[in-house]
Amino acid sequence: MTHYLIDTHSHIYLDAFDKDRKDIVFNAHKAGVKKILLPNIDSTTIDDMMALCQKYPHHIFPMMGLHPTSVEDDFENELNTIERQLEQNKFYAVGEIGIDLYWDKTFIDEQIIAFERQIDMAIKHQLPIVIHARDSFDEIFEVLDRKHTHELKGVFHSFTGNLEQAQKIIKDYQFYLGINGIVTFKNSHLPEVLKNISIDNILLETDAPYLAPEPKRGRRNESSYMFYTARKVADIFGIDMKTISEKTTENAINLFNLPQHEN
Ligand SMILES: [Zn+2]
């Protein structure tokens, strides 16, 4: 296999991989997934995430942010930690950040404040943002319409919206759509949406350990499984694996300003 893919969203620093993390990294490389970007969740995940990146500095890259489901009463402290990390270490994006109204709406105001504050951090540090949107496109669009500048770049990770939302993301913000295993699910409407947009606007990701693609659906996801998602997206666009690899890798390198390929 000679693909060169980049998993732009993977949580392989979590406990779920404590027993076999080394194999996971090796499997990914063998399957052509040569680079992996790690999104942070909150102050409890930073150490494990950074340790993994330091172990594989040419293959695994950290992003820094406060996940919307971790926004609670103490979110000001959490944001200070994120800000301090951004001042002290090299990161490739501010993420994952955004608004999640699926699990709990208690902290919706705080979620919006935290999202805006982290957009400001991204602009200050000249980094792209990785957006987590769940039952919250309208709220997120509202923030972006208020905050967006032409220098703000980013991706809607785990995109599952409709065509209208996809087109707004691409036209109004010039953001990418992050596509993962959901696109392989039987009843997914995503293939129909993707047929109407360009491969130039797509990034591939796993969101491991969640959302494993068919035929691994329901299992713990890992970066090497991104191959199945890539194959499905190639089918949808009617292109071969070589082209999908080249295009999505180029998109990821551009957005995150990653170093070029090393073996
Ligand atoms: Zn995530």
Residues whose N, C-alpha, C, O or C-beta is under 5 A from the ligand:
A	BS01	ZN	none
